[in-house]
Every structure is written in C-alpha cells, then in structure tokens.
C-alpha cells in the first residue's frame, strides 16, 4: 500500500481522460490477459470504512483464489485499492497477510492511484489496465510518492520498477457501503 504519514489526507481525485489510450488498448485483436476469476462481497462495517482488521477483504481474497484455480504462490502481483490513507492501507495490508500467508512476504503490491489519483467509479478499470500491462510488459510498476513506508503495512510495496515474471495478478476495488470487488487475472498465452 502506498502508506504515508498519518497526516495525509489521502489520494486526490483526478479527472483524466483515458479514452484515447484505452481505445487502442481495448480494440486490439489478441487477448492481453485472461480473467481467471472474480468475486464480489461486502463489509458492513460502515459507509466509507472497511473493518480495520482486514478480515472481510482477507476472506474474500481467500475465497477468490480457489475459484480462479490459483494458489497463493501463483500470484506475483497484488493491485491494491491503495487510497494512501493510513486506515485503508493498514487494513489492506492485514488482509493481504491473512489471505496470502507466508507468500505475502514475496508478493509485490502496487497502487495505481498513487499516479492517477482516485477516479472513483473508473478506478477499478484503470487499475485492471495497469495490472494487465504489468503482466504484458513483465514489470512491477512503482508506487509513486511513497517516501516513508508505514511500518504497520507489512507488505512488499514496489518502490522502483522491477522486471518480473508475472503470470497472475489480483486486482482489488473497494467501494462505499463496504463493497468489495476482486479480479484474478492470468497472463494471456502467446
């Protein structure tokens, strides 16, 4: 997670126009990734907050993995909801540790919102594109503006771009009212 000092107000909303690059990306003739599985869930904790323990998200990820025919060790990239708020980042880090167990120490965590801001309803789409492009280009993209990682976020956040063999990724989207949306992606076969 792009954990920041507790004084951070979070990620700013942005108004980027994604259509020109998206059009070329969507209209390609060969698949860029394969949807291995998806899951929706809910955390009834509150209107804008998830359960601080990360239990609901951790259980959801744990349910998604077998549905997608994945073991924790198969997943090389976790695209975090990553709002850069201490409460969200800590909750999501706990969920990752719960769902991935010992593999969480090797799993790379990215957060597209650190670069593009919070796109609200479009955030999940853009974060999925970033995950697919990461698999296609075999690189872990860095989390921007992460100068001082939060010691309570015990996950391996990507701080500099790294080459990687990415065969599977999990994308996480969290919404108002406790919504949880998860995608499991596999790299397309050449």
Backbone torsions as a table, in degrees:
resi	resn	phi	psi	omega
1	UNK	NA	149.8	178.3
2	UNK	-81.4	65.2	-175.8
3	UNK	-64.0	136.7	-177.0
4	UNK	-130.0	171.1	178.2
5	UNK	-56.8	154.0	-175.4
6	UNK	-62.5	-12.2	178.7
7	UNK	-82.2	-4.0	-176.9
8	UNK	-69.2	135.2	176.8
9	UNK	-81.4	-5.9	-179.8
10	UNK	107.3	-172.4	-177.5
11	UNK	-82.1	133.7	177.5
12	UNK	-72.2	149.7	173.9
13	UNK	-72.4	152.7	179.8
14	UNK	-131.7	161.7	-178.1
15	UNK	-127.6	52.1	-179.2
16	UNK	-78.0	149.7	175.3
17	UNK	-97.6	110.3	-175.2
18	UNK	-95.9	-3.9	-172.0
19	UNK	-61.5	-49.3	-175.8
20	UNK	-55.5	-51.6	179.2
21	UNK	-70.8	-31.3	-179.2
22	UNK	-66.7	-38.4	-178.4
23	UNK	-59.1	-46.9	179.7
24	UNK	-64.7	-39.4	-177.5
25	UNK	-67.5	-43.4	-176.5
26	UNK	-73.4	-31.3	-174.4
27	UNK	-87.3	11.4	179.7
28	UNK	-66.5	160.8	-174.5
29	UNK	-96.4	-10.3	178.4
30	UNK	-123.6	147.1	-178.5
31	UNK	-66.2	140.4	179.6
32	UNK	-96.7	-21.4	178.6
33	UNK	-159.3	167.9	179.3
34	UNK	-123.1	132.5	175.6
35	UNK	-76.6	112.1	-178.4
36	UNK	-87.5	-27.0	179.6
37	UNK	179.9	164.5	177.9
38	UNK	-148.9	160.2	179.3
39	UNK	-156.0	139.6	171.2
40	UNK	-118.8	150.8	-179.8
41	UNK	-157.0	-173.9	-179.3
42	UNK	-146.1	147.8	173.3
43	UNK	-123.0	106.5	-173.7
44	UNK	-79.2	20.9	-175.7
45	UNK	-61.5	-45.1	-177.1
46	UNK	-171.3	176.9	-177.5
47	UNK	-65.8	-44.2	-176.1
48	UNK	-118.5	-6.0	-176.7
49	UNK	-114.2	148.3	171.3
50	UNK	-96.9	163.8	175.9
51	UNK	-58.2	125.2	-174.7
52	UNK	-59.2	-24.3	-180.0
53	UNK	-73.7	-18.7	-176.4
54	UNK	77.7	8.7	-174.2
55	UNK	-62.3	-45.0	-177.3
56	UNK	-64.2	-45.3	178.8
57	UNK	-67.4	-41.8	178.3
58	UNK	-59.9	-42.9	177.6
59	UNK	-65.4	-39.2	179.8
60	UNK	-62.9	-45.2	177.6
61	UNK	-61.7	-42.4	178.4
62	UNK	-60.9	-32.9	176.5
63	UNK	-76.4	-33.9	-178.9
64	UNK	-67.3	-41.8	-173.9
65	UNK	-53.1	-53.2	179.4
66	UNK	-68.1	-31.9	176.2
67	UNK	-60.8	-33.4	-179.3
68	UNK	-92.0	6.7	-177.7
69	UNK	56.8	42.5	179.0
70	UNK	-120.0	144.1	167.8
71	UNK	-97.5	155.5	177.5
72	UNK	-50.4	-40.5	-177.5
73	UNK	-67.0	-16.6	178.9
74	UNK	-75.0	-22.7	-173.9
75	UNK	-89.7	122.0	-178.8
76	UNK	-103.7	-15.9	-174.0
77	UNK	-138.5	130.8	175.0
78	UNK	-118.1	113.0	177.0
79	UNK	-88.4	104.1	-173.5
80	UNK	-76.1	154.0	169.6
81	UNK	-61.0	-41.1	164.8
82	UNK	46.8	65.6	-179.3
83	UNK	-83.7	-3.1	-179.4
84	UNK	64.3	32.1	170.9
85	UNK	-110.5	139.5	-176.5
86	UNK	-54.8	-43.3	-176.9
87	UNK	-65.9	-44.1	-179.6
88	UNK	-68.0	-45.7	-177.5
89	UNK	-63.0	-41.2	178.9
90	UNK	-66.5	-42.0	178.3
91	UNK	-61.4	-45.8	-177.6
92	UNK	-67.6	-37.0	176.3
93	UNK	-62.7	-41.2	177.1
94	UNK	-63.1	-40.9	179.7
95	UNK	-63.4	-42.2	178.9
96	UNK	-62.3	-44.8	179.7
97	UNK	-63.5	-39.8	179.0
98	UNK	-64.1	-47.6	-174.2
99	UNK	-74.4	-37.0	-173.6
100	UNK	-101.1	-7.3	178.1
101	UNK	55.4	-134.3	-178.3
102	UNK	-63.7	-23.4	179.0
103	UNK	-69.0	-18.9	179.8
104	UNK	-58.3	-26.9	178.8
105	UNK	-70.4	-23.0	-179.8
106	UNK	-102.2	-21.7	-178.7
107	UNK	-66.0	132.4	177.8
108	UNK	-92.8	136.0	-178.4
109	UNK	-112.7	128.8	176.4
110	UNK	-121.2	163.7	179.3
111	UNK	-147.1	102.8	-177.9
112	UNK	-64.7	-29.1	-179.4
113	UNK	-60.3	-23.2	179.0
114	UNK	-65.7	-20.2	-179.5
115	UNK	-103.9	-43.5	-172.5
116	UNK	-101.9	-7.6	-174.5
117	UNK	81.5	-173.4	-178.1
118	UNK	-94.5	114.9	-177.6
119	UNK	-93.1	9.6	-178.9
120	UNK	51.5	-114.3	-175.0
121	UNK	-62.5	-23.7	179.9
122	UNK	-92.8	-4.0	-175.0
123	UNK	-59.1	-45.5	-178.5
124	UNK	-61.2	-38.9	178.5
125	UNK	-63.2	-50.0	-178.3
126	UNK	-64.3	-40.8	179.4
127	UNK	-65.4	-34.5	176.4
128	UNK	-67.5	-41.8	176.9
129	UNK	-60.4	-43.0	178.8
130	UNK	-61.7	-42.5	179.5
131	UNK	-64.8	-43.9	179.6
132	UNK	-64.4	-44.7	178.5
133	UNK	-64.0	-34.4	177.0
134	UNK	-62.4	-44.5	178.1
135	UNK	-65.8	-43.5	-177.9
136	UNK	-63.5	-38.8	-177.3
137	UNK	-93.8	-2.9	179.7
138	UNK	55.9	53.0	179.4
139	UNK	-146.8	142.0	169.8
140	UNK	-88.9	114.9	178.3
141	UNK	-76.3	148.2	-177.2
142	UNK	-78.9	156.3	171.4
143	UNK	-84.9	124.3	-177.8
144	UNK	-78.1	151.4	172.2
145	UNK	63.7	22.8	177.5
146	UNK	-96.9	91.2	-177.7
147	UNK	-93.0	-39.0	-177.2
148	UNK	-129.5	95.1	180.0
149	UNK	-61.0	144.2	177.4
150	UNK	-74.2	122.8	-179.4
151	UNK	-63.5	-17.4	177.2
152	UNK	-82.3	-7.7	177.0
153	UNK	-100.8	84.4	-174.2
154	UNK	-87.2	67.0	174.1
155	UNK	-132.8	165.2	-176.5
156	UNK	-94.9	84.3	-180.0
157	UNK	-76.0	134.1	-178.9
158	UNK	-75.2	119.6	-178.6
159	UNK	-105.0	-21.0	174.0
160	UNK	-138.5	144.2	178.9
161	UNK	-54.2	137.2	-179.0
162	UNK	-134.9	135.6	173.4
163	UNK	-66.4	146.0	-176.9
164	UNK	-158.8	152.9	172.0
165	UNK	-94.3	100.9	-174.9
166	UNK	-106.7	103.5	179.0
167	UNK	-98.9	-20.1	180.0
168	UNK	-149.5	147.7	179.9
169	UNK	-141.6	152.9	172.9
170	UNK	-115.5	131.3	176.1
171	UNK	-112.8	132.3	-176.7
172	UNK	-118.1	132.0	172.8
173	UNK	-130.0	131.1	178.4
174	UNK	-118.7	141.4	-176.9
175	UNK	-130.2	169.0	177.6
176	UNK	-56.2	146.1	-178.9
177	UNK	79.8	11.7	176.8
178	UNK	86.2	15.6	-179.9
179	UNK	-65.6	140.5	175.9
180	UNK	-127.8	125.9	175.6
181	UNK	-128.3	129.1	-177.7
182	UNK	-130.4	140.2	172.1
183	UNK	-124.0	140.7	170.2
184	UNK	-111.7	123.2	-177.3
185	UNK	-116.8	145.0	171.4
186	UNK	-120.2	149.3	177.6
187	UNK	-63.5	139.7	178.0
188	UNK	-68.1	145.8	176.6
189	UNK	-76.1	140.9	179.9
190	UNK	-76.7	NA	NA
